[in-house]
């Protein structure tokens, strides 16, 4: 688990080839979740990525899906939603 976007990216780089899925908040310190997604995708375009946020503009939601985010979770969410989203993202590979 990372404390901010930069730390998350550093952990991803250190574990390249091992990490298959990233679940990230959109509003992270030091590097926003969408910026983290784009940097990760440059290194591994097959990574499954789920973003979470308290409010997501519909246009932003559509653009992120087009860019390759597997799912967007709207807060508040429950553990069942998170688990279903993770399962769906991993099944799509």
C-alpha positions in Angstrom: 0.0 0.0 0.0 1.3 3.4 -0.9 0.8 6.7 0.8 0.7 8.9 -2.3 0.9 8.7 -6.1 4.7 9.0 -6.4 5.2 6.2 -3.8 2.6 4.0 -5.7 4.5 4.5 -9.0 7.9 3.7 -7.3 6.4 0.5 -5.8 5.0 -0.4 -9.3 8.4 0.1 -10.9 10.1 -2.0 -8.2 7.6 -4.8 -8.8 7.3 -4.6 -12.5 6.0 -7.9 -13.9 4.5 -8.9 -10.6 1.7 -6.4 -10.1 -1.4 -7.3 -12.2 -3.9 -4.8 -10.7 -3.8 -1.4 -9.1 -6.7 0.1 -7.2 -6.2 3.8 -6.6 -8.0 6.8 -5.4 -8.3 9.6 -7.9 -7.4 12.3 -5.4 -3.9 11.3 -4.3 -1.2 13.6 -2.9 1.9 14.3 -5.1 0.4 12.5 -8.2 -3.3 12.2 -9.0 -4.7 8.7 -9.7 -5.3 9.5 -13.4 -1.7 10.7 -13.8 -0.5 7.5 -12.0 -2.7 5.4 -14.4 -1.1 7.1 -17.4 2.5 6.6 -16.2 1.8 2.9 -15.3 0.2 2.3 -18.7 3.3 3.7 -20.4 5.4 1.0 -18.7 2.8 -1.8 -18.9 -0.3 -1.4 -21.1 -1.8 -4.7 -19.9 -2.1 -3.6 -16.2 -5.6 -3.7 -14.8 -6.4 -0.3 -13.1 -9.4 0.7 -11.0 -9.9 4.3 -9.9 -12.1 5.4 -7.0 -13.5 8.8 -6.2 -16.2 10.6 -4.3 -17.5 12.3 -7.5 -16.7 11.6 -11.1 -17.9 13.8 -13.9 -19.6 11.6 -16.5 -17.3 12.9 -19.3 -14.2 12.2 -17.2 -15.6 8.7 -16.5 -16.1 7.9 -20.2 -12.6 9.3 -21.1 -10.9 7.2 -18.4 -12.6 4.0 -19.6 -11.6 4.8 -23.2 -8.0 5.2 -22.0 -8.1 1.8 -20.5 -9.2 2.1 -16.8 -11.0 -1.1 -16.1 -13.5 0.4 -13.7 -14.4 3.5 -11.7 -15.8 3.1 -8.2 -17.9 6.0 -6.8 -17.6 6.6 -3.1 -19.2 5.5 -0.8 -18.8 2.0 -2.0 -19.0 -1.3 -0.1 -16.6 -4.2 0.0 -18.8 -6.2 -2.3 -18.6 -3.6 -5.0 -14.8 -3.5 -4.7 -14.5 -7.2 -4.8 -16.8 -7.5 -7.9 -14.8 -4.7 -9.6 -11.5 -6.5 -8.9 -12.8 -9.8 -10.1 -14.2 -8.3 -13.3 -10.9 -6.5 -14.0 -8.8 -9.6 -13.4 -11.1 -11.8 -15.5 -10.7 -9.3 -18.4 -7.0 -9.4 -18.0 
